[in-house]
């Protein structure tokens, strides 16, 4: 059996969101070493707070300050911390019901080992030395010898703080070990030779690029390889005006769906060698390869006449 190729695959992007009044108060409170919850119509206190009652869907605006101490309700040991996690040494993920709250908050517990963690363990917040208005303002939880303080957490709070946090940027990242499989391995091997291959469905006869090993329409396996392109037609496109992090391409630039000659599915690629305002549907393009590249750097106009609309309308 041939060796199955694998490669690391990272999907990462910054997620930017604005905050409503409840989340704004919660995160600003953390910056000020104050933990807030939201009180529901039946008197329960939710921590972290949400803006709508999970039972009635009513707006929640009544805020309550809860204690920075609480009880572990359940836990799991993390023996191999990953980059970006709260601690760089082994720790426990814990759900903690803070004193005065009726729900549990997920965070890290700094503990010497799994034998030091148990359901019912009393813990307290360890605040970060520098706080900005994020859940990371809680550096972690640590064990705590004190009992639950009576009356703590029942204090109403107006949610007002100076310089409130109104938005956050959260990095999202997923790390994979990707195995492309038979069909995509052949596709990648062809790209290394500056060729593009797809696979033809034995039923509908459509050629899919990149191939997936099965026809998405008929649901049958595909195995007949077909070389397509290298030229193609722009079916639709967009002009990108926002520069992406770590992408060395000046804005504006055009990203397009390109139907390679002989293919029945458009793939995407960058268009260059032409002003953005001259890119159009039907534009005929060809790939431009850089030295040692395993895929085209971009596509440029071929100088041919535009393709008639009827030749690509099914691939929009």
C-alpha positions as CSV (number, residue, x, y, z in Angstrom):
1,X,0.0,0.0,0.0
2,X,1.4,3.5,-0.9
3,X,2.1,5.7,2.1
4,X,-0.9,8.1,2.8
5,X,0.4,11.7,2.8
6,X,-0.5,13.9,5.7
7,X,0.3,17.5,6.5
8,X,-0.5,20.0,9.3
9,X,-3.5,22.2,8.6
10,X,-4.2,25.3,10.7
11,X,-7.5,27.3,10.4
12,X,-7.1,30.6,12.2
13,X,-8.8,33.9,12.2
14,X,-9.6,36.8,14.6
15,X,-13.3,36.9,15.5
16,X,-14.4,40.5,16.2
17,X,-17.8,41.2,17.9
18,X,-19.5,44.0,19.5
19,X,-21.0,43.6,23.0
20,X,-24.5,44.2,24.2
21,X,-25.2,45.8,27.6
22,X,-25.0,42.5,29.6
23,X,-21.8,41.2,28.1
24,X,-20.3,44.6,28.2
25,X,-21.0,44.9,31.9
26,X,-19.7,41.3,32.6
27,X,-16.3,41.8,30.8
28,X,-15.8,45.3,32.1
29,X,-16.6,44.0,35.6
30,X,-13.8,41.4,35.2
31,X,-11.4,44.2,34.5
32,X,-12.5,45.7,37.8
33,X,-12.2,42.4,39.7
34,X,-16.0,42.1,39.9
35,X,-18.0,39.1,38.7
36,X,-21.5,39.8,37.5
37,X,-24.4,37.5,36.7
38,X,-27.9,38.1,35.3
39,X,-31.0,37.4,37.3
40,X,-33.9,35.6,35.5
41,X,-37.6,36.1,36.1
42,X,-37.7,33.0,38.4
43,X,-34.8,34.4,40.5
44,X,-32.0,32.3,39.2
45,X,-28.6,33.9,38.7
46,X,-26.7,33.0,35.5
47,X,-22.9,33.2,35.4
48,X,-21.6,33.9,32.8
49,X,-24.6,36.1,32.2
50,X,-26.7,35.9,29.0
51,X,-28.9,38.6,27.4
52,X,-32.0,36.4,27.1
53,X,-33.7,34.1,29.5
54,X,-33.0,30.5,28.3
55,X,-36.5,29.4,29.4
56,X,-38.7,32.4,28.5
57,X,-36.5,34.2,26.0
58,X,-37.2,37.5,27.9
59,X,-34.5,40.2,27.9
60,X,-32.3,40.0,31.0
61,X,-31.1,43.3,32.4
62,X,-31.1,42.7,36.2
63,X,-27.4,42.3,37.1
64,X,-26.1,40.7,40.3
65,X,-22.6,40.7,41.8
66,X,-21.5,37.2,42.8
67,X,-18.5,36.2,44.8
68,X,-15.1,35.3,43.5
69,X,-15.2,32.0,45.4
70,X,-17.1,28.9,44.5
71,X,-17.4,25.2,44.2
72,X,-16.2,22.8,41.5
73,X,-19.2,20.9,40.1
74,X,-17.2,18.8,37.6
75,X,-13.8,18.7,36.1
76,X,-11.4,17.1,33.6
77,X,-7.6,16.9,33.8
78,X,-5.5,18.5,30.9
79,X,-2.1,16.8,31.0
80,X,-0.8,18.5,27.8
81,X,-1.7,22.2,27.6
82,X,-1.9,23.7,24.1
83,X,-0.6,27.1,23.1
84,X,-3.0,29.9,24.1
85,X,-4.6,27.9,27.0
86,X,-4.7,29.6,30.4
87,X,-1.7,27.8,31.9
88,X,1.4,26.3,30.3
89,X,1.6,23.5,32.9
90,X,-0.8,20.6,33.4
91,X,-4.1,21.9,34.9
92,X,-7.8,20.9,35.3
93,X,-10.7,22.3,33.3
94,X,-13.4,22.9,35.9
95,X,-17.0,24.0,36.0
96,X,-17.3,26.3,39.0
97,X,-20.5,27.5,40.6
98,X,-19.6,30.8,42.1
99,X,-21.2,31.6,45.5
100,X,-24.5,33.4,44.7
101,X,-24.8,31.8,41.2
102,X,-27.0,29.0,40.0
103,X,-25.0,28.0,37.0
104,X,-21.3,27.1,36.5
105,X,-18.5,28.9,34.8
106,X,-15.9,27.0,32.8
107,X,-12.2,27.9,33.4
108,X,-8.8,26.5,34.4
109,X,-7.9,25.3,37.9
110,X,-4.2,25.5,38.9
111,X,-3.5,22.2,40.7
112,X,-0.4,20.1,41.3
113,X,-2.1,17.0,39.8
114,X,-5.4,15.2,39.3
115,X,-5.4,13.8,42.8
116,X,-5.7,17.4,44.1
117,X,-9.0,18.0,42.2
118,X,-12.5,16.7,43.1
119,X,-16.1,17.6,42.7
120,X,-17.0,19.8,45.7
121,X,-13.6,21.4,45.9
122,X,-13.7,25.0,47.1
123,X,-11.9,27.4,44.8
124,X,-11.4,31.1,44.3
125,X,-10.5,33.4,41.3
126,X,-6.9,34.2,40.7
127,X,-7.0,37.5,38.9
128,X,-4.6,38.4,36.1
129,X,-2.0,41.0,36.9
130,X,-3.0,43.0,33.9
131,X,-6.7,43.1,33.0
132,X,-8.3,44.4,29.8
133,X,-11.9,43.4,30.0
134,X,-11.8,39.7,28.8
135,X,-12.5,36.3,30.3
136,X,-8.7,36.0,30.5
137,X,-8.8,38.6,33.3
138,X,-9.5,35.5,35.4
139,X,-6.1,34.0,35.1
140,X,-7.4,30.7,36.6
141,X,-9.0,29.3,39.7
142,X,-7.0,28.1,42.7
143,X,-8.0,26.0,45.7
144,X,-9.5,27.8,48.7
145,X,-10.0,26.7,52.3
146,X,-12.9,29.0,53.1
147,X,-16.6,28.0,53.3
148,X,-19.3,29.5,51.2
149,X,-20.0,33.0,52.4
150,X,-23.7,33.5,53.3
151,X,-25.3,36.3,51.5
152,X,-22.5,36.8,49.0
153,X,-23.6,37.2,45.5
154,X,-27.1,38.5,46.3
155,X,-26.1,42.1,45.8
156,X,-27.8,44.0,43.0
157,X,-25.4,45.9,40.6
158,X,-26.2,48.6,38.1
159,X,-23.6,47.3,35.7
160,X,-22.0,50.8,35.3
161,X,-18.3,51.2,35.1
162,X,-16.0,53.9,33.8
163,X,-14.7,53.3,30.3
164,X,-16.9,50.2,29.5
165,X,-15.7,47.5,27.2
166,X,-17.9,47.6,24.1
167,X,-16.2,45.1,21.8
168,X,-13.7,42.2,21.8
169,X,-11.4,40.4,19.3
170,X,-11.0,36.7,20.0
171,X,-8.6,34.6,18.1
172,X,-10.1,31.3,16.8
173,X,-7.8,28.5,15.8
174,X,-8.2,24.8,14.9
175,X,-5.2,22.6,14.3
176,X,-5.6,19.5,12.1
177,X,-3.5,16.7,10.7
178,X,-5.0,16.5,7.3
179,X,-4.9,13.4,5.1
180,X,-6.1,14.3,1.6
181,X,-7.2,10.7,0.5
182,X,-6.8,9.1,-2.9
183,X,-8.6,11.6,-5.1
184,X,-7.0,14.8,-3.5
185,X,-3.6,13.1,-3.4
186,X,-3.7,12.7,-7.1
187,X,-4.9,16.3,-7.5
188,X,-2.0,17.6,-5.4
189,X,0.6,15.4,-7.2
190,X,-0.6,16.9,-10.5
191,X,-0.4,20.4,-9.2
192,X,3.3,19.8,-8.3
193,X,3.8,19.3,-12.1
194,X,1.7,22.4,-12.9
195,X,-1.2,20.3,-14.1
196,X,-4.8,20.3,-12.8
197,X,-6.8,17.0,-12.7
198,X,-10.4,16.3,-11.7
199,X,-12.5,13.2,-11.7
200,X,-15.5,12.4,-13.8
201,X,-18.8,11.1,-12.4
202,X,-19.7,7.8,-14.2
203,X,-23.4,8.8,-14.1
204,X,-23.8,12.5,-14.8
205,X,-20.4,12.8,-16.6
206,X,-19.6,16.0,-14.8
207,X,-15.9,16.7,-14.0
208,X,-15.2,17.9,-10.5
209,X,-12.1,19.9,-9.6
210,X,-10.8,19.5,-6.9
211,X,-11.9,15.9,-6.9
212,X,-13.5,14.5,-3.7
213,X,-13.6,10.8,-4.7
214,X,-17.4,10.9,-5.0
215,X,-20.0,12.9,-7.1
216,X,-21.8,15.4,-4.8
217,X,-24.9,15.2,-7.0
218,X,-25.2,11.5,-7.7
219,X,-23.5,10.2,-4.6
220,X,-21.4,7.6,-6.5
221,X,-17.7,7.0,-6.4
222,X,-15.5,8.7,-9.0
223,X,-12.2,7.3,-10.3
224,X,-11.8,8.5,-14.0
225,X,-9.2,11.2,-13.9
226,X,-9.5,14.1,-16.4
227,X,-7.0,16.8,-16.9
228,X,-8.6,20.3,-17.2
229,X,-7.4,23.8,-18.0
230,X,-5.0,25.3,-17.7
231,X,-7.1,28.2,-19.0
232,X,-10.5,29.1,-17.6
233,X,-13.3,31.6,-17.3
234,X,-14.2,34.0,-14.5
235,X,-17.7,33.1,-13.4
236,X,-18.1,35.6,-10.6
237,X,-15.7,37.6,-8.4
238,X,-15.4,40.1,-5.6
239,X,-13.0,43.0,-4.9
240,X,-11.2,42.6,-1.5
241,X,-10.5,46.0,0.2
242,X,-9.6,44.7,3.7
243,X,-6.0,43.5,4.2
244,X,-5.8,40.1,5.8
245,X,-3.3,39.4,8.6
246,X,-0.1,37.7,7.5
247,X,-1.1,37.9,3.8
248,X,1.5,39.8,1.7
249,X,-1.0,41.1,-0.9
250,X,-1.8,44.7,-1.3
251,X,-5.4,45.7,-1.4
252,X,-7.5,46.1,-3.4
253,X,-7.3,42.8,-5.2
254,X,-9.8,40.5,-6.9
255,X,-10.7,37.0,-5.8
256,X,-12.8,35.0,-8.3
257,X,-14.5,31.7,-9.1
258,X,-12.8,30.3,-12.2
259,X,-14.2,27.5,-14.3
260,X,-11.2,25.8,-15.8
261,X,-11.8,24.5,-19.4
262,X,-13.2,21.0,-19.2
263,X,-14.4,21.3,-15.5
264,X,-18.0,21.4,-14.3
265,X,-17.2,23.1,-11.0
266,X,-15.5,26.4,-10.5
267,X,-12.5,26.8,-8.2
268,X,-11.3,30.0,-6.6
269,X,-8.2,32.0,-7.3
270,X,-6.7,35.5,-7.3
271,X,-6.9,37.6,-10.4
272,X,-3.9,39.9,-11.2
273,X,-2.3,41.6,-14.2
274,X,-5.4,43.7,-14.8
275,X,-7.0,46.6,-12.9
276,X,-9.6,45.6,-10.5
277,X,-12.3,47.6,-12.2
278,X,-11.7,45.7,-15.5
279,X,-12.2,42.2,-14.1
280,X,-15.6,40.9,-15.3
281,X,-17.7,37.8,-15.6
282,X,-16.6,35.8,-18.7
283,X,-13.0,37.0,-18.6
284,X,-10.6,34.4,-19.9
285,X,-7.6,33.7,-17.6
286,X,-4.6,31.5,-17.2
287,X,-2.5,30.4,-14.2
288,X,0.7,32.0,-13.2
289,X,3.1,29.8,-11.3
290,X,6.0,31.0,-9.1
291,X,9.2,29.1,-8.7
292,X,8.7,25.9,-6.6
293,X,5.0,26.6,-6.0
294,X,2.6,23.7,-5.7
295,X,-0.4,25.8,-6.8
296,X,-0.9,28.9,-9.1
297,X,0.1,32.2,-7.4
298,X,-2.7,33.9,-9.4
299,X,-4.5,34.0,-12.7
300,X,-4.0,36.6,-15.4
301,X,-6.0,37.5,-18.6
302,X,-5.2,35.5,-21.7
303,X,-6.2,38.2,-24.2
304,X,-8.9,36.0,-25.6
305,X,-12.5,37.2,-26.2
306,X,-14.8,36.9,-23.2
307,X,-16.6,33.6,-22.9
308,X,-20.3,33.7,-23.7
309,X,-22.5,33.7,-20.7
310,X,-24.3,30.4,-21.7
311,X,-21.0,28.6,-21.4
312,X,-20.6,29.2,-17.7
313,X,-24.0,30.1,-16.3
314,X,-24.5,26.7,-14.7
315,X,-21.4,27.3,-12.6
316,X,-22.3,30.6,-10.9
